[in-house]
Amino acid sequence: MALDDVAEATQAGVSTFDAVIIGAGPVGLFAVFELGLVDIKTCVIDILGKPGGQCSELYPEKPIYDIPALPTVTGQELTERLMEQIKPFGAEFVFGERVDELQRREDGSFFLKTDAGREIVAKVVVIAAGGGSFTPKRPPLEGIEGYEGSSVFYAVRRIEDLRGRDVLIVGGGDSALDWTLSLAPVAKSLTLLHRRDEFRGAPHSVDKMRSLVAEGKVRLVIGQVTKLHGDGKTLSGVTAKTAAGEEQLTVDAMLPFFGLTMKLGPVSSWGLNLNENLILVDTEKFETSEKGIFAIGDINTYPGKLKLILSGFHEAALMAQQAHKYVHPEKKLMFQYTTSSSSLQKKLGVK
Amino acid sequence: MVKLTFIQPDGANQTVEVEPGLTVMEAAKLNDIAGIEAECGGACACATCHVYIDPDWVAKTGKPASIEEDMLDFAFDVRKESRLSCQIKVTADLDGLTMRVPAKQF
């Protein structure tokens, strides 16, 4: 179901929720559970295309040994189990979008805007963004920033932007191969540069790329970029280090695909008190320097902080108690156990 | 204890003594070696603990496994002696191991 179908529309295009959770890693997902138990409806936004955060992006197959009562569980399994556990609460998920703006409105609620232009209003905001937003890695080449957006691209928004250009794609994974196959018919020339003559991308993409090379439609160079040439804004070529020495490649567009890294990103501009790129919170409510904005999991810091998933779970539970005061100020919260409370069991759909 | 030496791009070097059984990345983090980021914490998932093994030691540290080779695709300025330090276990055999830290980890 699309977000806009279920959200109560306050004004054209704006959706409202009790709480917005930024980040769909394990801690963000468990926050849906804890908030759900105290009747807070949530919307979860993540820059990645799927839930799990680092658990699914960095180590889906790696076992985790310190989740209580699960002697061993992989990042992917943990994500799947959390998704199952929070299902009764019907959270809305927005994937592939980054929250860029966060502002307090006059009535005390929050206005959020994503990089896709989606607008959301919420009574409370929970930042569970882990190590920050996953963003494409920028090769440490001198002056590369100046070429970004005009000659250097980390993603292709419109294929037409690259029509008729001399394109260089750098990398050996699926992104590099997929764009090689898609852009070869459009570009004036296409060069694929990779550090070794082995590709970790899907075998059928590798085969297709090899046949384009054999037909002379793609040029494959084994090497690494060492220098960019141009006027600082428009690229005119690059120097590549190859087995034979150096080679000059005449290109006016470069697409480097070196995977993702985590950057704090827009969070740093929301006016929250930070300490070395981490958000300062108290240890009673896990609230930031702004009332109604909470930070839980790896992205927060406080005396004694441990970056453990289980610590994030604890933080989510305490955060929900305070969030309840803001979302349902008229209601008194009674502490209950899921084992014995019939009302909690009703919410969980087990009774 | 096993001695490991890390040489920074500016030539400064630091020798640390660690217990066998740790990874070289863990030894570096434990001793605050600059330039070893290890963003993923040792899961061979980020390529930010990249080091250049001294050529004299390459035979002893061995070659990267294929998962590590794949991850080295994400590193910058990869050379023949490139390794991800989270994938090297410290053993008594490696006493004296010397390696260079790259100028940038990305």
Interface residues (C-beta under 8 A of the other chain):
Chain A: Q54 L58 Y59 K62 G131 K137 R138 P139 P140 G171 G172 G173 H194 R195 R196 E198 R200 Q224 T226 F258 G259 T261 M262
Chain B: E39 C40 A43 A45 C46 A47 T48 E69 D70 L72 D73 F74 F76 D77 V78 A103 K104 F106
